[in-house]
Amino acid sequence: MGTIPYALPMIEDEEIKEVIDTIKSNWLSKGPKTVEFEGKVKEYVNANHGIGLNSCTAGLHLAQLAAGIGPGDEVITTPYTFVASANTIIHTGATPVFVDIDPITMNIDPNLIEEKITPRTKAIIPVHFAGYPCDMDPIMEIARKHNLIVIEDAAHAIYTQYKGKMIGSIGDFTCFSFYATKNLVTGEGGLVTTHNEEWADKVRIMSLHGMSKNAWNRYGDKGTWYYEVEYPGYKYNMTDIQASFGLVQLSKLDKLQQLREEYAQMYNKELAKIEGITLPHHDDINRHAWHLYVIRLDESQFTIDRSEFIEKLKEKGIGTSVHFIPVPMHPYYKGLGYKIEDCPNALNAYKGAISLPLYPRMSEAEVEQVIQAVRDIAISYRK
């Protein structure tokens, strides 16, 4: 039995061919393939507008700026996420406000949101943890009641559906990630969707130094040398090399998702038999993207803790990760006065969380190898 890395992208001959075609076309930065990719993603998620960017982080930042969020404002989000969700709030000059998670879904708990709303609150950033959707109906209802913007962090959720609706079509903005470990890979990359044309234009302008529309195609046949800067913008655009990866990945996303679902079901069936391990939440109402497969260890039932369990898996050749170290636990946020004790569910989830390998390049035999390793360690170190 060989070593199983925590994550590997599925890159095949089609992606390589498409990238070579892009290089030969001489469009290395934003060009026709970026535009094509934007159009196909927005259609896939049923949104009116899509803007390709260099990361989901850039999308979160620009969505907030387009919505007018800035110094003095507050933005509600979850503590159980990668720090980019909160960092981008800091980047705008606003203040993150953390609302604890539902201990079952690991997503922000809608029942706790309203008590954190103040006159300074301008937006909610729900994060679809691991590819399972947040409960968007009550979140949108709260947002409309209090005149708040909803910016979905869908870094894990390109395939996810909430009650039959595609993530990307529900909130005011949705921000996707196409990082190397994601379900759809462009190496680095992201995309923002919105139904609002004015906001889409703002995001697009701010992503290219704040230059006006007539500068977007200035190196093309119909472009012009003249440009005007309308805003001190950023260099956040997607490139055609990234988009060429994405076009191929999008064309086979549903097929790749079938493999993720099959492997997740293998995990669900066998790991459910192991006492002391809680499996990821899933149901028949929503479609899970299975970006992550996060088990939670009840350390009280074992003679080793989570860190030691991970080391034992490593000794058996199994790569793992932990999603996530809650944002308030990081030194920068501690320095701002945030306390993880204010979010006890996030802290409890973190203490036992282990992310197991789950990606289409795995084989069924490798999934079974992971299952056997988890089972062996659980049996060997049970109290």
C-alpha positions in Angstrom: 0.0 0.0 0.0 1.3 3.4 -1.0 1.1 6.8 0.5 -2.2 8.7 -0.1 -1.7 12.5 -0.2 -4.3 14.7 1.3 -5.3 16.3 -2.0 -4.3 16.0 -5.7 -5.9 17.9 -8.6 -7.3 15.9 -11.5 -5.3 17.3 -14.5 -5.6 15.3 -17.7 -4.6 15.6 -21.4 -7.6 17.8 -22.2 -6.5 20.5 -19.7 -2.9 20.4 -21.0 -4.1 20.7 -24.6 -6.3 23.7 -23.8 -3.5 25.5 -22.0 -1.1 24.9 -24.9 -3.8 26.3 -27.2 -4.0 29.4 -25.1 -0.3 29.9 -25.0 -0.2 29.6 -28.8 -3.0 32.1 -29.1 -0.8 34.8 -27.4 -3.6 35.7 -25.0 -1.9 35.0 -21.7 -3.7 37.4 -19.5 -7.4 38.3 -19.6 -8.9 37.6 -23.0 -11.5 35.6 -24.9 -11.2 32.4 -22.8 -11.7 34.3 -19.6 -14.9 35.8 -21.1 -16.0 32.4 -22.3 -15.4 30.8 -18.8 -17.2 33.7 -17.1 -20.2 33.0 -19.3 -20.3 29.3 -18.8 -19.9 29.5 -15.0 -22.7 32.0 -14.6 -24.9 29.8 -16.8 -24.0 26.7 -14.7 -25.0 28.4 -11.4 -28.0 30.3 -12.9 -26.6 33.8 -12.3 -27.0 36.9 -14.5 -23.3 38.0 -14.2 -20.0 36.4 -13.6 -16.6 38.0 -13.2 -13.4 35.9 -13.3 -10.8 36.8 -10.7 -7.4 35.6 -9.5 -8.9 34.2 -6.2 -12.0 33.8 -4.1 -10.4 36.1 -1.6 -10.3 38.9 -4.3 -14.0 38.2 -4.9 -14.9 38.6 -1.3 -12.9 41.8 -1.1 -14.4 43.3 -4.3 -18.0 42.2 -3.5 -17.8 44.1 -0.2 -16.4 47.2 -1.8 -19.0 47.1 -4.6 -21.7 47.0 -1.9 -20.2 50.1 -0.3 -18.8 48.5 2.8 -16.0 50.4 4.5 -14.6 51.9 7.8 -17.1 52.0 10.6 -19.2 49.2 9.2 -19.7 45.7 10.6 -19.9 42.4 8.7 -21.3 39.2 10.2 -19.6 35.9 9.4 -18.7 32.6 10.8 -15.6 31.8 13.0 -15.3 28.4 11.4 -13.7 29.3 8.1 -10.4 30.0 6.5 -9.1 33.4 7.5 -9.7 35.0 4.1 -13.4 35.3 4.9 -12.6 37.6 7.8 -9.4 39.1 6.4 -11.3 40.7 3.5 -13.6 42.4 6.0 -10.5 43.9 7.6 -9.2 44.9 4.2 -12.3 47.1 3.6 -11.8 48.8 7.0 -14.9 47.2 8.4 -15.1 45.0 11.6 -15.8 41.3 11.5 -18.5 40.1 13.9 -18.5 36.3 14.5 -21.7 34.3 14.9 -21.2 30.7 16.2 -21.9 27.6 14.1 -24.6 25.0 14.1 -22.8 22.0 15.7 -24.4 19.6 13.2 -23.9 21.4 9.8 -20.8 23.3 10.9 -22.3 26.3 9.1 -23.2 29.7 10.6 -26.3 29.3 12.8 -29.1 31.6 11.5 -30.8 31.5 14.9 -27.9 33.5 16.4 -27.5 36.1 13.7 -30.1 38.7 14.7 -28.7 39.2 18.2 -25.4 40.3 16.6 -27.0 42.9 14.3 -26.3 46.5 15.2 -27.0 49.8 13.4 -23.4 49.4 12.0 -24.1 46.0 10.4 -24.0 46.1 6.6 -23.6 42.6 5.4 -23.6 38.8 6.2 -20.9 36.5 4.8 -22.2 32.9 5.2 -19.6 30.2 4.3 -20.8 26.9 2.8 -18.5 24.7 4.9 -17.0 21.6 3.1 -19.6 22.0 0.3 -22.8 21.7 2.4 -25.0 24.8 2.0 -25.8 27.2 4.7 -29.5 27.5 5.6 -30.1 30.4 3.1 -33.8 31.0 3.5 -33.6 32.4 7.0 -30.4 34.1 6.2 -31.9 35.9 3.3 -35.0 36.7 5.3 -32.9 38.3 8.1 -30.9 40.2 5.5 -34.0 41.7 3.8 -35.6 42.6 7.1 -32.5 44.5 8.2 -31.5 45.8 4.7 -28.2 43.8 4.7 -26.2 42.5 1.8 -25.5 38.8 1.6 -22.1 37.8 0.2 -21.8 34.0 0.0 -18.3 32.5 0.5 -18.7 29.5 -1.8 -15.1 28.5 -2.0 -16.2 24.9 -1.3 -19.5 25.0 -3.2 -19.3 25.3 -7.0 -21.6 22.2 -7.3 -23.7 22.8 -4.2 -27.5 23.2 -4.3 -29.8 24.6 -1.6 -33.3 23.2 -1.8 -32.9 22.7 -5.6 -31.3 26.2 -6.2 -27.7 26.4 -7.3 -25.3 28.2 -5.0 -24.4 31.2 -7.0 -28.0 32.2 -7.7 -29.3 33.0 -4.2 -27.3 35.8 -2.4 -26.5 39.3 -3.6 -23.0 38.1 -4.4 -21.4 34.6 -4.5 -17.6 34.1 -4.5 -16.1 30.8 -5.8 -12.6 29.4 -5.5 -10.8 27.4 -8.2 -7.6 26.9 -6.1 -5.5 23.8 -6.8 -7.4 21.6 -4.3 -10.9 22.7 -5.1 -13.6 20.7 -7.0 -13.0 22.8 -10.1 -9.4 23.7 -10.6 -7.7 26.6 -12.4 -4.5 26.5 -10.3 -5.3 29.9 -8.7 -8.5 31.6 -9.5 -12.0 32.6 -8.5 -15.2 34.1 -9.7 -18.0 36.3 -8.4 -21.6 36.0 -9.5 -24.4 38.5 -9.0 -27.8 39.3 -10.5 -27.1 43.0 -10.2 -25.6 44.6 -13.3 -24.3 47.7 -11.5 -22.5 45.7 -8.9 -21.0 43.4 -11.6 -19.6 46.4 -13.4 -18.1 47.7 -10.2 -16.4 44.4 -9.5 -15.1 44.2 -13.0 -13.7 47.7 -13.0 -12.1 47.4 -9.6 -10.5 44.1 -10.6 -8.5 45.9 -13.3 -6.9 48.9 -11.6 -10.2 50.7 -11.7 -10.0 51.3 -15.4 -13.2 52.2 -17.3 -15.0 49.8 -19.6 -13.4 51.1 -22.8 -10.0 49.9 -21.5 -10.9 46.2 -21.0 -10.2 45.2 -24.6 -7.5 47.8 -25.3 -5.1 45.2 -26.8 -7.8 43.6 -29.0 -8.8 44.4 -32.5 -11.7 46.6 -31.3 -9.8 48.1 -28.4 -8.6 51.7 -27.9 -5.4 53.0 -26.3 -7.3 55.5 -24.2 -8.5 54.6 -20.7 -9.7 56.3 -17.6 -9.3 55.3 -14.0 -12.6 55.6 -12.1 -11.4 54.1 -8.9 -8.0 53.2 -7.3 -8.5 49.5 -8.1 -6.7 46.3 -7.8 -4.9 43.7 -10.0 -7.4 40.9 -9.3 -8.3 39.7 -12.8 -8.3 36.1 -14.1 -6.0 35.1 -16.9 -6.8 33.1 -20.1 -4.3 30.4 -18.9 -6.4 29.9 -15.8 -9.7 30.1 -17.7 -8.5 27.5 -20.2 -8.0 25.1 -17.3 -11.4 26.0 -16.0 -13.3 25.5 -19.2 -12.2 21.9 -19.4 -12.7 21.3 -15.7 -16.3 22.8 -15.9 -17.1 20.5 -18.8 -16.4 17.4 -16.7 -17.4 18.8 -13.3 -20.5 16.6 -13.0 -18.5 13.5 -13.8 -15.8 14.4 -11.2 -18.5 15.1 -8.7 -20.0 11.6 -9.1 -16.6 10.2 -8.0 -16.6 12.5 -5.0 -20.1 11.4 -4.1 -19.3 7.7 -4.5 -16.2 7.9 -2.3 -18.1 10.0 0.3 -20.7 7.3 0.4 -18.1 4.6 0.9 -16.7 6.6 3.9 -20.3 7.2 5.2 -21.1 3.5 5.1 -18.0 2.2 6.8 -17.0 4.9 9.2 -20.5 5.0 10.6 -19.7 1.7 12.2 -16.8 3.2 14.3 -18.0 4.4 17.7 -16.5 7.8 18.7 -16.5 9.3 15.2 -19.1 11.8 13.9 -19.5 11.9 10.2 -20.2 15.0 8.0 -23.8 16.1 7.9 -25.7 15.4 4.6 -29.3 15.0 3.7 -31.7 14.5 0.7 -32.9 18.2 0.7 -29.6 19.8 -0.3 -26.8 18.7 -2.7 -23.4 18.4 -1.0 -20.3 19.2 -3.1 -18.2 17.0 -0.9 -15.2 19.3 -1.2 -14.1 18.2 2.2 -14.8 15.0 4.2 -14.4 16.1 7.8 -14.8 13.6 10.6 -15.0 14.6 14.2 -13.2 12.6 16.9 -14.7 12.2 20.4 -11.4 12.3 22.2 -13.1 11.1 25.4 -13.4 7.7 23.8 -9.8 7.2 22.9 -6.5 7.1 24.7 -5.0 9.5 22.1 -6.1 13.0 21.1 -6.8 14.4 17.6 -3.2 15.4 16.9 -1.9 12.0 17.8 -4.7 10.4 15.7 -3.4 12.4 12.8 0.2 11.3 13.4 -1.0 7.6 13.5 -2.7 8.1 10.1 0.5 9.7 8.8 2.5 6.6 9.9 0.0 4.6 7.8 0.6 6.7 4.8 -2.6 8.8 5.0 -2.4 12.5 4.4 -4.8 14.6 6.3 -5.6 18.2 7.2 -7.7 20.2 9.7 -10.5 22.4 8.7 -10.4 24.9 10.3 -8.5 26.6 13.0 -11.3 29.0 14.0 -10.5 32.6 13.1 -10.6 34.0 16.7 -7.8 31.6 17.7 -5.2 33.2 15.4 -2.8 35.7 17.0 -3.9 38.7 14.9 -7.6 38.3 15.9 -6.7 37.5 19.5 -4.9 40.9 19.4 -8.1 42.6 18.3 -9.9 41.2 21.3 -11.7 38.3 19.8 -12.2 35.2 22.1 -12.9 31.7 20.8 -14.9 31.1 24.1 -17.6 33.3 22.6 -18.1 30.7 19.9 -18.2 27.4 21.9 -19.6 25.3 19.0 -16.8 26.3 16.7 -14.2 25.5 19.4 -15.8 22.1 20.0 -15.9 21.3 16.3 -12.3 22.2 15.8 -11.0 20.1 18.7 -11.9 16.8 17.1 -11.9 17.7 13.4 -9.8 15.6 10.9 -10.2 16.1 7.1 -9.6 12.8 5.3 -8.5 12.6 1.6 -11.4 12.9 -0.9 -10.7 13.7 -4.5 -11.4 12.2 -7.9 -7.8 11.0 -8.5 -8.3 8.5 -5.7 -9.1 4.9 -6.4 -11.7 2.8 -4.6 -8.8 0.8 -3.2 -7.3 4.0 -1.7 -10.6 5.0 -0.1 -10.7 1.6 1.4 -7.1 2.0 2.6 -8.1 5.2 4.4 -11.1 3.5 6.0 -9.0 0.6 7.2 -6.4 3.0 8.7 -9.1 5.0 10.6 -10.7 1.7 11.8 -7.4 0.2 12.9 -6.3 3.3 14.9 -9.8 3.7 16.5 -9.7 0.0 17.7 -6.1 0.1 18.9 -6.6 3.3 21.0 -10.1 2.9 22.3 -10.5 3.4 26.0 
